[in-house]
Amino acid sequence: MSKFIVIGERIHCISPVIREAMANRDPEPILKRAKDQIAQGAVYLDVNIGPAGKDGEELMQWAVKLIQEECDNIPLCLDTVNTKAIEAGIKVHNNSRGKPIVNSADAGDRISNIDLAAANDAICIALCSAAGIPADNDERMGYCQTMLERGMEHGMDPEDIWFDPLFLVVKGMQDKQMEVLDFIKMLSDMGLSSSGGLSNISNMMPHHVRPVMDSAMLAMAMYCGLTSAIVNPGDLRLMETLRSCDIIRNNTLYADSYLDI
Protein backbone atom coordinates (compact mmCIF):
# COMPACT_ATOMS: atom_id res chain seq x y z
CA MET A 1 0.00 0.00 0.00
CA SER A 2 1.00 3.64 -0.46
CA LYS A 3 0.69 6.46 2.04
CA PHE A 4 -2.68 8.21 1.89
CA ILE A 5 -2.72 11.33 -0.32
CA VAL A 6 -4.20 14.48 1.21
CA ILE A 7 -5.52 17.09 -1.22
CA GLY A 8 -6.03 20.37 0.63
CA GLU A 9 -9.45 21.86 -0.09
CA ARG A 10 -9.12 25.40 1.25
CA ILE A 11 -8.14 27.41 -1.86
CA HIS A 12 -11.73 27.59 -3.02
CA CYS A 13 -13.63 30.52 -4.50
CA ILE A 14 -16.61 29.72 -2.26
CA SER A 15 -14.58 31.35 0.54
CA PRO A 16 -15.18 35.13 0.45
CA VAL A 17 -11.52 35.78 1.29
CA ILE A 18 -10.27 33.59 -1.55
CA ARG A 19 -12.90 34.82 -4.00
CA GLU A 20 -11.86 38.42 -3.39
CA ALA A 21 -8.16 37.53 -3.62
CA MET A 22 -8.73 35.84 -6.97
CA ALA A 23 -10.78 38.74 -8.29
CA ASN A 24 -8.11 41.27 -7.28
CA ARG A 25 -5.13 39.00 -8.03
CA ASP A 26 -4.06 39.50 -4.40
CA PRO A 27 -1.45 36.81 -3.64
CA GLU A 28 -1.30 37.02 0.16
CA PRO A 29 -4.54 35.27 1.22
CA ILE A 30 -3.97 32.51 -1.32
CA LEU A 31 -0.36 31.95 -0.31
CA LYS A 32 -1.30 31.90 3.37
CA ARG A 33 -3.88 29.18 2.74
CA ALA A 34 -1.39 27.27 0.60
CA LYS A 35 1.47 27.39 3.12
CA ASP A 36 -0.80 26.58 6.07
CA GLN A 37 -2.16 23.49 4.33
CA ILE A 38 1.30 22.26 3.34
CA ALA A 39 2.47 22.64 6.93
CA GLN A 40 -0.59 20.68 8.07
CA GLY A 41 0.14 17.73 5.78
CA ALA A 42 -1.32 18.40 2.32
CA VAL A 43 0.42 16.55 -0.52
CA TYR A 44 -1.60 18.30 -3.24
CA LEU A 45 -3.52 21.58 -3.13
CA ASP A 46 -6.90 21.88 -4.81
CA VAL A 47 -7.26 25.21 -6.64
CA ASN A 48 -10.95 25.84 -7.25
CA ILE A 49 -11.61 28.95 -9.31
CA GLY A 50 -15.33 28.27 -9.85
CA PRO A 51 -16.93 28.61 -13.31
CA ALA A 52 -14.60 31.49 -14.24
CA GLY A 53 -16.21 31.87 -17.63
CA LYS A 54 -14.75 35.28 -18.42
CA ASP A 55 -11.11 35.10 -17.33
CA GLY A 56 -10.64 31.50 -16.27
CA GLU A 57 -7.58 30.72 -18.37
CA GLU A 58 -5.63 33.74 -17.16
CA LEU A 59 -6.80 33.29 -13.55
CA MET A 60 -5.82 29.62 -13.40
CA GLN A 61 -2.37 30.30 -14.88
CA TRP A 62 -1.85 33.14 -12.41
CA ALA A 63 -2.85 30.94 -9.45
CA VAL A 64 -0.76 27.95 -10.57
CA LYS A 65 2.39 30.00 -11.10
CA LEU A 66 1.89 31.96 -7.88
CA ILE A 67 1.44 28.92 -5.65
CA GLN A 68 4.11 26.75 -7.22
CA GLU A 69 6.75 29.48 -7.35
CA GLU A 70 6.21 30.33 -3.67
CA CYS A 71 5.64 26.77 -2.38
CA ASP A 72 8.47 24.68 -3.84
CA ASN A 73 6.44 23.42 -6.82
CA ILE A 74 3.85 21.55 -4.78
CA PRO A 75 1.59 19.71 -7.27
CA LEU A 76 -1.90 21.10 -7.78
CA CYS A 77 -5.40 19.80 -8.40
CA LEU A 78 -6.99 22.09 -10.99
CA ASP A 79 -10.66 22.45 -10.13
CA THR A 80 -13.17 24.19 -12.39
CA VAL A 81 -15.90 23.36 -14.90
CA ASN A 82 -14.01 25.55 -17.39
CA THR A 83 -12.02 22.98 -19.40
CA LYS A 84 -9.97 25.63 -21.18
CA ALA A 85 -8.88 26.98 -17.79
CA ILE A 86 -7.74 23.51 -16.71
CA GLU A 87 -5.79 23.12 -19.94
CA ALA A 88 -4.20 26.54 -19.44
CA GLY A 89 -3.21 25.60 -15.89
CA ILE A 90 -1.63 22.34 -17.04
CA LYS A 91 0.53 24.25 -19.55
CA VAL A 92 2.27 26.22 -16.79
CA HIS A 93 2.25 23.50 -14.10
CA ASN A 94 5.68 22.40 -12.88
CA ASN A 95 5.61 18.60 -12.65
CA SER A 96 8.90 18.18 -10.77
CA ARG A 97 7.08 17.03 -7.60
CA GLY A 98 4.03 15.42 -9.17
CA LYS A 99 1.61 15.50 -12.07
CA PRO A 100 -1.30 17.94 -12.03
CA ILE A 101 -4.76 16.57 -11.26
CA VAL A 102 -7.73 17.37 -13.50
CA ASN A 103 -10.77 17.82 -11.23
CA SER A 104 -12.89 16.38 -12.64
CA ALA A 105 -14.37 14.14 -15.33
CA ASP A 106 -17.57 12.13 -15.30
CA ALA A 107 -19.19 9.58 -17.59
CA GLY A 108 -21.49 12.21 -19.08
CA ASP A 109 -20.87 15.71 -20.43
CA ARG A 110 -17.41 15.94 -18.84
CA ILE A 111 -15.95 12.67 -20.09
CA SER A 112 -13.66 14.62 -22.44
CA ASN A 113 -11.68 15.74 -19.37
CA ILE A 114 -10.23 12.22 -19.36
CA ASP A 115 -8.94 12.89 -22.87
CA LEU A 116 -7.46 16.17 -21.65
CA ALA A 117 -5.66 14.43 -18.79
CA ALA A 118 -4.40 11.67 -21.10
CA ALA A 119 -3.06 14.16 -23.65
CA ASN A 120 -1.14 16.05 -20.97
CA ASP A 121 0.17 13.18 -18.79
CA ALA A 122 -2.05 14.34 -15.92
CA ILE A 123 -4.04 12.52 -13.27
CA CYS A 124 -7.84 12.70 -13.49
CA ILE A 125 -10.44 12.47 -10.75
CA ALA A 126 -13.32 10.58 -12.35
CA LEU A 127 -16.77 10.90 -10.77
CA CYS A 128 -18.67 7.61 -11.00
CA SER A 129 -21.73 9.42 -12.28
CA ALA A 130 -23.13 10.78 -15.53
CA ALA A 131 -25.76 13.18 -14.24
CA GLY A 132 -26.96 13.26 -10.67
CA ILE A 133 -26.46 10.58 -8.04
CA PRO A 134 -26.16 6.95 -9.21
CA ALA A 135 -29.01 4.69 -8.15
CA ASP A 136 -26.73 1.94 -6.86
CA ASN A 137 -23.25 0.43 -7.11
CA ASP A 138 -24.04 -1.40 -10.34
CA GLU A 139 -24.62 1.99 -11.94
CA ARG A 140 -21.45 3.39 -10.35
CA MET A 141 -19.45 0.47 -11.69
CA GLY A 142 -20.86 0.93 -15.17
CA TYR A 143 -19.67 4.53 -15.18
CA CYS A 144 -16.33 3.46 -13.75
CA GLN A 145 -15.81 0.95 -16.56
CA THR A 146 -16.81 3.51 -19.21
CA MET A 147 -14.23 6.01 -17.93
CA LEU A 148 -11.53 3.40 -17.38
CA GLU A 149 -11.91 2.19 -20.96
CA ARG A 150 -11.91 5.77 -22.23
CA GLY A 151 -8.67 6.55 -20.41
CA MET A 152 -6.94 3.37 -21.53
CA GLU A 153 -7.99 3.99 -25.15
CA HIS A 154 -6.11 7.28 -24.88
CA GLY A 155 -3.03 5.66 -23.36
CA MET A 156 -3.61 6.51 -19.70
CA ASP A 157 -2.16 4.35 -16.97
CA PRO A 158 -5.10 3.16 -14.83
CA GLU A 159 -3.16 4.42 -11.79
CA ASP A 160 -3.69 7.96 -13.10
CA ILE A 161 -7.48 7.71 -12.93
CA TRP A 162 -8.70 8.30 -9.38
CA PHE A 163 -12.32 7.20 -9.16
CA ASP A 164 -14.69 9.28 -7.04
CA PRO A 165 -17.55 7.24 -5.50
CA LEU A 166 -19.43 10.48 -4.70
CA PHE A 167 -19.48 11.06 -0.96
CA LEU A 168 -23.08 11.82 -0.06
CA VAL A 169 -24.52 14.08 2.63
CA VAL A 170 -25.43 12.03 5.70
CA LYS A 171 -28.37 14.31 6.55
CA GLY A 172 -31.01 13.04 4.16
CA MET A 173 -28.91 10.20 2.68
CA GLN A 174 -27.91 8.27 5.78
CA ASP A 175 -29.05 4.99 4.22
CA LYS A 176 -26.59 5.40 1.31
CA GLN A 177 -23.35 5.67 3.29
CA MET A 178 -22.50 1.96 3.51
CA GLU A 179 -23.16 1.64 -0.21
CA VAL A 180 -20.47 4.24 -0.89
CA LEU A 181 -18.05 2.39 1.37
CA ASP A 182 -18.84 -0.90 -0.36
CA PHE A 183 -18.02 0.72 -3.70
CA ILE A 184 -14.67 1.98 -2.42
CA LYS A 185 -13.90 -1.63 -1.45
CA MET A 186 -14.88 -2.77 -4.94
CA LEU A 187 -12.48 -0.25 -6.47
CA SER A 188 -9.71 -1.33 -4.12
CA ASP A 189 -10.24 -5.00 -4.95
CA MET A 190 -9.85 -4.09 -8.64
CA GLY A 191 -6.54 -2.35 -7.88
CA LEU A 192 -7.97 1.09 -8.72
CA SER A 193 -7.28 4.37 -6.93
CA SER A 194 -10.04 6.44 -5.33
CA SER A 195 -10.56 9.99 -4.17
CA GLY A 196 -13.24 12.61 -3.65
CA GLY A 197 -14.57 15.41 -1.49
CA LEU A 198 -15.00 13.52 1.77
CA SER A 199 -16.16 16.50 3.83
CA ASN A 200 -19.32 16.63 1.73
CA ILE A 201 -20.79 13.98 4.05
CA SER A 202 -21.05 16.41 6.96
CA ASN A 203 -22.64 19.32 5.10
CA MET A 204 -25.39 21.03 7.11
CA MET A 205 -24.22 19.49 10.40
CA PRO A 206 -23.34 21.67 13.41
CA HIS A 207 -19.79 22.96 13.29
CA HIS A 208 -18.63 20.92 16.28
CA VAL A 209 -20.04 17.69 14.81
CA ARG A 210 -18.40 17.91 11.38
CA PRO A 211 -14.83 16.91 12.40
CA VAL A 212 -16.19 13.92 14.33
CA MET A 213 -18.27 12.67 11.41
CA ASP A 214 -15.57 13.35 8.82
CA SER A 215 -12.96 11.49 10.88
CA ALA A 216 -15.23 8.48 11.35
CA MET A 217 -15.98 8.28 7.64
CA LEU A 218 -12.30 8.71 6.76
CA ALA A 219 -11.29 5.80 9.00
CA MET A 220 -13.97 3.55 7.53
CA ALA A 221 -13.15 4.60 3.95
CA MET A 222 -9.43 4.04 4.45
CA TYR A 223 -10.20 0.58 5.81
CA CYS A 224 -12.16 -0.08 2.61
CA GLY A 225 -9.19 1.07 0.50
CA LEU A 226 -9.67 4.80 -0.13
CA THR A 227 -6.34 6.12 -1.40
CA SER A 228 -6.88 9.89 -1.40
CA ALA A 229 -9.37 12.57 -0.38
CA ILE A 230 -9.99 16.28 -0.74
CA VAL A 231 -10.16 17.46 2.87
CA ASN A 232 -9.26 20.29 5.21
CA PRO A 233 -5.77 19.44 6.53
CA GLY A 234 -6.31 22.02 9.26
CA ASP A 235 -8.82 19.65 10.89
CA LEU A 236 -6.60 18.21 13.62
CA ARG A 237 -8.93 15.35 14.56
CA LEU A 238 -9.16 14.24 10.94
CA MET A 239 -5.41 14.42 10.34
CA GLU A 240 -4.65 12.50 13.53
CA THR A 241 -7.13 9.84 12.41
CA LEU A 242 -5.55 9.71 8.96
CA ARG A 243 -2.00 9.35 10.32
CA SER A 244 -3.13 6.66 12.74
CA CYS A 245 -4.85 4.72 9.95
CA ASP A 246 -1.70 4.91 7.83
CA ILE A 247 0.22 3.36 10.74
CA ILE A 248 -2.34 0.57 11.21
CA ARG A 249 -2.37 -0.14 7.47
CA ASN A 250 1.45 -0.36 7.58
CA ASN A 251 1.80 2.52 5.11
CA THR A 252 4.17 4.42 7.40
CA LEU A 253 6.62 3.26 10.04
CA TYR A 254 5.47 3.80 13.63
CA ALA A 255 7.34 6.25 15.85
CA ASP A 256 6.16 7.77 19.11
CA SER A 257 6.24 11.16 17.36
CA TYR A 258 4.13 10.06 14.35
CA LEU A 259 1.39 12.60 15.08
CA ASP A 260 3.91 15.42 14.74
CA ILE A 261 5.38 14.33 11.41
C-alpha positions in Angstrom: 0.0 0.0 0.0 1.0 3.6 -0.5 0.7 6.5 2.0 -2.7 8.2 1.9 -2.7 11.3 -0.3 -4.2 14.5 1.2 -5.5 17.1 -1.2 -6.0 20.4 0.6 -9.5 21.9 -0.1 -9.1 25.4 1.3 -8.1 27.4 -1.9 -11.7 27.6 -3.0 -13.6 30.5 -4.5 -16.6 29.7 -2.3 -14.6 31.3 0.5 -15.2 35.1 0.4 -11.5 35.8 1.3 -10.3 33.6 -1.6 -12.9 34.8 -4.0 -11.9 38.4 -3.4 -8.2 37.5 -3.6 -8.7 35.8 -7.0 -10.8 38.7 -8.3 -8.1 41.3 -7.3 -5.1 39.0 -8.0 -4.1 39.5 -4.4 -1.4 36.8 -3.6 -1.3 37.0 0.2 -4.5 35.3 1.2 -4.0 32.5 -1.3 -0.4 31.9 -0.3 -1.3 31.9 3.4 -3.9 29.2 2.7 -1.4 27.3 0.6 1.5 27.4 3.1 -0.8 26.6 6.1 -2.2 23.5 4.3 1.3 22.3 3.3 2.5 22.6 6.9 -0.6 20.7 8.1 0.1 17.7 5.8 -1.3 18.4 2.3 0.4 16.6 -0.5 -1.6 18.3 -3.2 -3.5 21.6 -3.1 -6.9 21.9 -4.8 -7.3 25.2 -6.6 -11.0 25.8 -7.2 -11.6 29.0 -9.3 -15.3 28.3 -9.9 -16.9 28.6 -13.3 -14.6 31.5 -14.2 -16.2 31.9 -17.6 -14.7 35.3 -18.4 -11.1 35.1 -17.3 -10.6 31.5 -16.3 -7.6 30.7 -18.4 -5.6 33.7 -17.2 -6.8 33.3 -13.5 -5.8 29.6 -13.4 -2.4 30.3 -14.9 -1.9 33.1 -12.4 -2.9 30.9 -9.5 -0.8 27.9 -10.6 2.4 30.0 -11.1 1.9 32.0 -7.9 1.4 28.9 -5.6 4.1 26.8 -7.2 6.7 29.5 -7.3 6.2 30.3 -3.7 5.6 26.8 -2.4 8.5 24.7 -3.8 6.4 23.4 -6.8 3.8 21.5 -4.8 1.6 19.7 -7.3 -1.9 21.1 -7.8 -5.4 19.8 -8.4 -7.0 22.1 -11.0 -10.7 22.5 -10.1 -13.2 24.2 -12.4 -15.9 23.4 -14.9 -14.0 25.6 -17.4 -12.0 23.0 -19.4 -10.0 25.6 -21.2 -8.9 27.0 -17.8 -7.7 23.5 -16.7 -5.8 23.1 -19.9 -4.2 26.5 -19.4 -3.2 25.6 -15.9 -1.6 22.3 -17.0 0.5 24.3 -19.6 2.3 26.2 -16.8 2.2 23.5 -14.1 5.7 22.4 -12.9 5.6 18.6 -12.7 8.9 18.2 -10.8 7.1 17.0 -7.6 4.0 15.4 -9.2 1.6 15.5 -12.1 -1.3 17.9 -12.0 -4.8 16.6 -11.3 -7.7 17.4 -13.5 -10.8 17.8 -11.2 -12.9 16.4 -12.6 -14.4 14.1 -15.3 -17.6 12.1 -15.3 -19.2 9.6 -17.6 -21.5 12.2 -19.1 -20.9 15.7 -20.4 -17.4 15.9 -18.8 -15.9 12.7 -20.1 -13.7 14.6 -22.4 -11.7 15.7 -19.4 -10.2 12.2 -19.4 -8.9 12.9 -22.9 -7.5 16.2 -21.6 -5.7 14.4 -18.8 -4.4 11.7 -21.1 -3.1 14.2 -23.7 -1.1 16.1 -21.0 0.2 13.2 -18.8 -2.0 14.3 -15.9 -4.0 12.5 -13.3 -7.8 12.7 -13.5 -10.4 12.5 -10.7 -13.3 10.6 -12.4 -16.8 10.9 -10.8 -18.7 7.6 -11.0 -21.7 9.4 -12.3 -23.1 10.8 -15.5 -25.8 13.2 -14.2 -27.0 13.3 -10.7 -26.5 10.6 -8.0 -26.2 7.0 -9.2 -29.0 4.7 -8.1 -26.7 1.9 -6.9 -23.2 0.4 -7.1 -24.0 -1.4 -10.3 -24.6 2.0 -11.9 -21.4 3.4 -10.4 -19.4 0.5 -11.7 -20.9 0.9 -15.2 -19.7 4.5 -15.2 -16.3 3.5 -13.8 -15.8 0.9 -16.6 -16.8 3.5 -19.2 -14.2 6.0 -17.9 -11.5 3.4 -17.4 -11.9 2.2 -21.0 -11.9 5.8 -22.2 -8.7 6.5 -20.4 -6.9 3.4 -21.5 -8.0 4.0 -25.1 -6.1 7.3 -24.9 -3.0 5.7 -23.4 -3.6 6.5 -19.7 -2.2 4.4 -17.0 -5.1 3.2 -14.8 -3.2 4.4 -11.8 -3.7 8.0 -13.1 -7.5 7.7 -12.9 -8.7 8.3 -9.4 -12.3 7.2 -9.2 -14.7 9.3 -7.0 -17.5 7.2 -5.5 -19.4 10.5 -4.7 -19.5 11.1 -1.0 -23.1 11.8 -0.1 -24.5 14.1 2.6 -25.4 12.0 5.7 -28.4 14.3 6.6 -31.0 13.0 4.2 -28.9 10.2 2.7 -27.9 8.3 5.8 -29.1 5.0 4.2 -26.6 5.4 1.3 -23.3 5.7 3.3 -22.5 2.0 3.5 -23.2 1.6 -0.2 -20.5 4.2 -0.9 -18.0 2.4 1.4 -18.8 -0.9 -0.4 -18.0 0.7 -3.7 -14.7 2.0 -2.4 -13.9 -1.6 -1.4 -14.9 -2.8 -4.9 -12.5 -0.2 -6.5 -9.7 -1.3 -4.1 -10.2 -5.0 -5.0 -9.8 -4.1 -8.6 -6.5 -2.3 -7.9 -8.0 1.1 -8.7 -7.3 4.4 -6.9 -10.0 6.4 -5.3 -10.6 10.0 -4.2 -13.2 12.6 -3.6 -14.6 15.4 -1.5 -15.0 13.5 1.8 -16.2 16.5 3.8 -19.3 16.6 1.7 -20.8 14.0 4.0 -21.1 16.4 7.0 -22.6 19.3 5.1 -25.4 21.0 7.1 -24.2 19.5 10.4 -23.3 21.7 13.4 -19.8 23.0 13.3 -18.6 20.9 16.3 -20.0 17.7 14.8 -18.4 17.9 11.4 -14.8 16.9 12.4 -16.2 13.9 14.3 -18.3 12.7 11.4 -15.6 13.4 8.8 -13.0 11.5 10.9 -15.2 8.5 11.4 -16.0 8.3 7.6 -12.3 8.7 6.8 -11.3 5.8 9.0 -14.0 3.6 7.5 -13.2 4.6 4.0 -9.4 4.0 4.4 -10.2 0.6 5.8 -12.2 -0.1 2.6 -9.2 1.1 0.5 -9.7 4.8 -0.1 -6.3 6.1 -1.4 -6.9 9.9 -1.4 -9.4 12.6 -0.4 -10.0 16.3 -0.7 -10.2 17.5 2.9 -9.3 20.3 5.2 -5.8 19.4 6.5 -6.3 22.0 9.3 -8.8 19.6 10.9 -6.6 18.2 13.6 -8.9 15.3 14.6 -9.2 14.2 10.9 -5.4 14.4 10.3 -4.7 12.5 13.5 -7.1 9.8 12.4 -5.5 9.7 9.0 -2.0 9.4 10.3 -3.1 6.7 12.7 -4.9 4.7 10.0 -1.7 4.9 7.8 0.2 3.4 10.7 -2.3 0.6 11.2 -2.4 -0.1 7.5 1.4 -0.4 7.6 1.8 2.5 5.1 4.2 4.4 7.4 6.6 3.3 10.0 5.5 3.8 13.6 7.3 6.2 15.8 6.2 7.8 19.1 6.2 11.2 17.4 4.1 10.1 14.4 1.4 12.6 15.1 3.9 15.4 14.7 5.4 14.3 11.4 
